[in-house]
Amino acid sequence: MIESFFQNPDNKLETIRLYAPKEAKIFFHRKAYDLLNSCWIQESIEDFNEEIKSINLKSDSKTVIHFFYEYGNILLDIERESISEDEMLAVFIKYGSDEKVSLKPKAIDHQGVMQLIEAPDFNHYKEAFDIGTNHLYNGDCYQFNLTFPFTFELNHFSAIDLYATMIEGTDKLGEYAMLTNLNEFGSLLSNSPECLFKLEDNKLVTMPIKGTRSIKDFESSDLAWEDLLHSEKDQAELYMITDLLRNDLNRISPYANVEFKKVRLDVNELVHQYSKISLELKKLDLSLYDIMSSLFPGGSITGAPKKRVMKILNSIEHSSRQFYCGSTFLNYGGVRSASINIRSAMIDVTAKKLTYHAGGGITVKSSVEGEYGEMLSKVQSFTGLFNPESRPPLNKKTNNISALSI
């Protein structure tokens, strides 16, 4: 069944279900799949571009659009010839109905929820880190966001079970927690706290997150925040991306304003810092394509300068990010917003496998050990949603992949 779930923006205790789609397509580079009729159709990513050019954000509809990270190669005209023909680039769904639902989490037994079966080891990570760092010292970029996939085998838990468990504790919820089921194409699960853009009164707002501390590394969340607050490396990382996104908004109209920088954000065992940049829309009549072509992919999950960094990442990451680091756009009940899909997973319902990516921003002041540990902490922040008592905490002395299996 094709359906999407998310938390009511006005009441996080309420779950909204969108269902009975009127239109549902998955777009690839040169083809598309009609989910309603279970058949391939003669459309391409260019047809998708035309579709979102027609979406005016002032209109109200029950629409969910998933932009996959590699769609950024299309928008920025980067190495199109290297895009796999079987790689999903976007999912477009117009729903006909909605309802409030009550989801009950499934009891977790002694067998656990998921078992780690594939992950990057330290040497694999270091190889990519070193190549990227050489680009920094050569002046090819100022920052790059290095990510890797982690694959888990699911033990008797469905996507809806995972989502129900994830939303049980609202203190652990990201602002953009959601789930979409796509029949044989699997499920998309996200607990993202990060905003690519949203309409706020008469402003277009973006809020990049850069800088992370695991609370378990410290005696309290306040001490974790103090450590992050006084980190020159993390401040430089945030300020670079804040400036990048100000410039991205200026591509729409040259009046973008940085409202604030270095504000605290707590999300499930982690402390982040973020900035807010806004643009007065005034009489601007923008389509969804106008906004995405200026902002996507988000600078916080690529680096600076964006186009050059994406080419570097294509050469050193060796696997597609897909749903991860893409964006989920929601137009529902007055909400017009798009996330950045961090803390996000793709679920293969046939193989019963879940793939979750994690990573972080690298600058000349980064250490490979510190960045590798931060990546593992972000994975544990996600797995810890489902059984926080079942495995030892990661900390500065015990960063290891075996601690991620639950």
Secondary structure, DSSP 8 states (H G I E B T S, - for coil): --EEEEEETTEEEEEEEEEEEEEEEEE-SS-EEETTTTEEES--HHHHHHHHHT-BTTS---EEEEE-TTHHHHHTT--GGGS-TT---EEEEEEEEEEEE--------TT-SEEEEE---HHHHHHHHHHHHHHHHTTS-SEEEEEEEEEEEE-S--HHHHHHHHTSSGGG--TEEEEEE-GGG-EEEEEE-EEEEEEETTEEEEE-EEEEEEGGGSSSHHHHHHHHHT-HHHHHHHHHHHHHHHHHHHTT-S--EEEEEEEEEEETTEEEEEEEEEEE-TT---BHHHHHHHH-S-GGGTEESHHHHHHHHHHHS-S--TTTTSEEEEEETTEEEEEE--SEEEEETTTTEEEEEEEEEE-TT--HHHHHHHHHHHHHHHHTTT-TTSS----TT---GGGG--
